[in-house]
């Protein structure tokens, strides 16, 4: 039966084609999702800059441990012993964001600069009684 694809072979070819198409779509999706450390750092910086422009005096940031770890390593690495300590989900940290305008640190949200510093960071401890 030269030149004729039997029904079984046709079904196999269609399955393989669908698997290849699905794999190609998955690879394209992963290329869009994968973030480098620089991507995460840029997102953290943009978020902190945006946060400083908000009218609130106090804000709680609820996030994954890895995001918090990246933020602390970028902005206040001392609290994590410069990378020797990890941040885990559900841990609580307290700190103060400030804007840097030139060489002047402006507390609160009344500066024109977009350079942000995080200071006075400490891990908070909670005990259930």
N, C-alpha and C positions, 0 to 999 in steps of 0.2 A: 504494500500500500504506500508506495512512494508518493510524496507530495500531499498526502492526506493526513490531517491531524485527527487522530481518533478522539472521541469525546472525553476520555480519561486524560489524555495529554492536554487537551484544550483547557480542561478544568484546572490542571496543575499549573499551566502557564498563566492563567488568570489569577490564581492564588499567589504565585510568585510575583506577578506584576503588582498586585494589590499590596503585598508585603513590602516590596521595594518602594512604592509610593508612600506607604505609611512611614517607613523608616526615613525617607527623605524629608517628609513633613516634620517628623520628630527632631531630626538633626537641625533643620531650619529653626524650629521653636527653641531648641536648646541654645543655639547661637544667639538668639535674642534675649534669653533669660540669664545666661551666665554673666556674672558681674565680676570684674576684677577688683582688687583692693582699692585701686584708684577710683573706680566707679562708686564704690561704697563710701569712700572718704569724701568724694564730691557731693554725694547725696546728703551725707551727714552735715557737711559745711552749708549746703543750700538750705537744709532744714533749720539748722541753728540760726542762720542769717534771717530766714523768714520768721522764725520764732521770736527773734529780738525785735521785730517790727510789729508784733502783736501787742494789744493794749493791756495784757494781763501781767500782774506782778508775780504770780506764782503759777507754775504749770507742772503737771505730772506727765511724764513721758512713759508710756507703757509699750514695751517692745521686746523683741527676742534678745536673749543673752548675747548672741554673736554681734548684733547691731550695737548693743551697749558697749561690748568689749572693744569694738572698732572705734566707737566714739571716744571712749576713755583713753585708749591708746593714742589716738590722734590729738586729744585736747588736754589730757591730764594723766599721762602714763605713770606718774608716781603712785597713784592709788592702786595700780595693778603691778606694782614693783617692776615697772618697765617691761612687762610681758611675761613675768614669771608666774603671775596669778591669772586665773581664768574668771570670766563672768558666766554665771549660769542663769537659766530662766528663773524668774521669780525673785531674784536678788534686787535689793533696793539701794540706790545711791542718791545722795543729795549733793547739790552743787549750785554755783551761781554763774550764769552766763553774763558776759559783758561785751560791749563793743569796743573796738580799738579804733580811734580816730587819730591818724598820724601816730604819735607816740603817747597820746593821752587815752587812758582807759576810762570809758564812760559807762557807769553802772546804769542798769535799767534799759529803757527802750527809747532814749532821747538822743541818739547819735546819728550822724550821717554816714559813717563808715560801714563797711561790710566785713571787716575782719573781726572774728568772734574769739573770745577766750573763755575757758571754763576754769573756775577757781574754787577753792574751798570744798573740794570733793571729798566725800567720805562715804563708806559703806554703812548703811543703816542696819541695825540688828533689831529683830522683833522676836519676842519669846511668847509662846502660847502658854497660858497658865491653866 
